[in-house]
Amino acid sequence: MKAIKLTGHERPLTQVKFNKEGDLLFSCSKDSSASVWYSLNGERLGTLDGHTGTIWSIDVDRFTKYCVTGSADYSIKLWDVSTGQSIATWKSPVPVKRVEFSPCGNFFLAILDNVMKNPGSINIYEIERDSTTHEMTKVSEEPIHKITTHEGLDAATVAGWSTEGKYIIAGHKDGKVSKYDVTNNYEYVDSIDLHEKSISDMQFSPDLTYFITSSRDTSSFLVDVSTLQVLKKYETDCPLNTAVITPLKEFIILGGGQEAKDVTTTGANEGKFEARFYHKIFEEEIGRVQGHFGPLNTVAVSPQGTSYASGGEDGFIRLHHFEKSYFDFKYDVEKAAEAKEHMQEAN
């Protein structure tokens, strides 16, 4: 797979996200500016300028009308995608580590860090829209709800919404995963011990019924939303910063690597700065993609399952469009099952 190298950020990438149609890629970094790119050719459409510190997180709504960013400058901003203008700003007492729109696009969550005597929380904001045009008509000036850190848990690092926005799932600094019922006033439901170290990323399946986690403890888990039961475990030999589930194919992609200060040689191989592909069902590594000269901080796959992007500590985004060999890859057992199915259809 030949990569398209996107250069526009001056500092390490913190998150990359595709829109629902997969034609746009959104990125943010530690340089206080977010960017929007055409995913087909990597051309930069524009920048979102207004933050004064690291932008830790970015997300775009299902209509590609608005995107939201959370920053270390103690603020959350809502942007008009078509103009690149900031249309709303919320102040925070602490840095904002993660933001994500609900599936319907009428709400978004923001994770507030647990620093400066702040216990940490997941704040929920509402966006009222015109039912026909989906244009924003009003935003809540204050959070409509705050999910405070539950007893027995450390502060949240990542969070996301399940199918139809029924649950919020959060990953925590102590490696635990917790679940909250949105339909029951965001009531705490349950939590499980999952990782030995802080959870660095959490991304959901296309149907939002299960999710994948990553951690600096070198492991990744696939977990069911309804039961919080572990479905699969993927083990690597390096700290992980990011994990994503691919549509179309039964694969997952993991990214990470040793921190730059821990790498004693200049070779990218020694630092393990590759995107690692695993078979989702068989839990086996099936390939790696090199190219970054530092740890992979974030990976995203287009909703159509035809391309993926990785953002690195080196300040570059590498955009890959999957080739035929990617879609043709199958285990022997998968080939045998398909052949048996074809024979049954023929009979």
Helices and strands as residue ranges (DSSP letters): E 3-6, E 13-18, E 24-29, E 33-38, E 44-49, E 55-60, E 66-71, E 75-80, E 85-91, E 96-101, E 107-112, E 121-129, E 136-139, E 145-148, E 156-161, G 163-165, E 167-172, E 176-181, G 182-184, E 187-193, E 199-204, E 210-215, E 219-224, E 230-235, E 240-245, E 251-256, G 260-262, H 268-271, E 275-279, E 285-289, E 296-301, E 307-312, E 317-321, H 324-328, H 332-346
